[in-house]
Amino acid sequence: MSLLRRPAWWAVLLTLAGTLLFLRLGVWQLHRADEKEELLRRYATSATAPVREFAAVAEAPPVNAYPRVQVRGEYLTDRVYLLDNPKHDQRGGVEVYAPFRLHGQSRLLLVDLGFLPGNGTDQTPQLPPLPGGERELQGLYLPAPGVGFEMGGDALARQSHWPKTTVYLDLAQVSGDLGISLYPRVLSLDADPAAIYVRKHTPDFTSMPSARHRAYAFQWFTFAVVAVVMFLILHRKRKPKPSDQP
């Protein structure tokens, strides 16, 4: 004897579609978690990897890899960009970027000098002067921070004094502001105990860690279970009341 009433076709279809969708979303979140953990492992390995020839990766850097490179050239000492309120900032401050001209190259390389803590207000921290003359730099060749929706358009074009401040670092905007093309990634300098800058760089995708993806996966799987349970509850046969007995 069946314990369930005969369900309507649309109820079966709706429950099946919802359950499959929730399961698919849960599996997708688990895959995203695995991908980010793999990227983090590659990032950690890159920090101690042998130095690669910059020319080999400059124009077409490997996908989902962060080569460690060494370059020689000089800073454009009068051009500095400040990324306001980066994600790892807890006290107020800016991430400082400066264009770097490689010898014999027409393009510029944007260098991430590091994070300069502020005082928790809107005041710009005091920037140390950039060193002039030829320099040799070493670090990770990383994608620029993610670009979001910036209300008001290109903030750099509206500023006439240096350093210039932005809430999103758009390499296309920086290139247009400088009037010179840039390499497709930025050079994130190695840590230096003598530097005033804090250099604890992490990939931009860590804003959504793998643990959160797994939590979302658990949530979607829970929705799938709830959909099935609700279907069973709504279609179970009810025992007849004593008053209904002949």
VENKA-V531363 format. One record per helix or strand of 2 or more residues. SS is the DSSP state (hx for helix, st for strand). FROM is the first residue (numbers start at 1). TO is the last residue. If there is no record, write none. Layout:
ss=SS from=FROM to=TO
ss=SS from=FROM to=TO
//
This chain:
ss=hx from=9 to=46
ss=hx from=54 to=57
ss=st from=68 to=84
ss=st from=93 to=102
ss=st from=108 to=117
ss=st from=135 to=142
ss=hx from=156 to=158
ss=st from=164 to=166
ss=hx from=171 to=178
ss=st from=182 to=189
ss=hx from=204 to=207
ss=hx from=210 to=234
ss=hx from=242 to=244
//
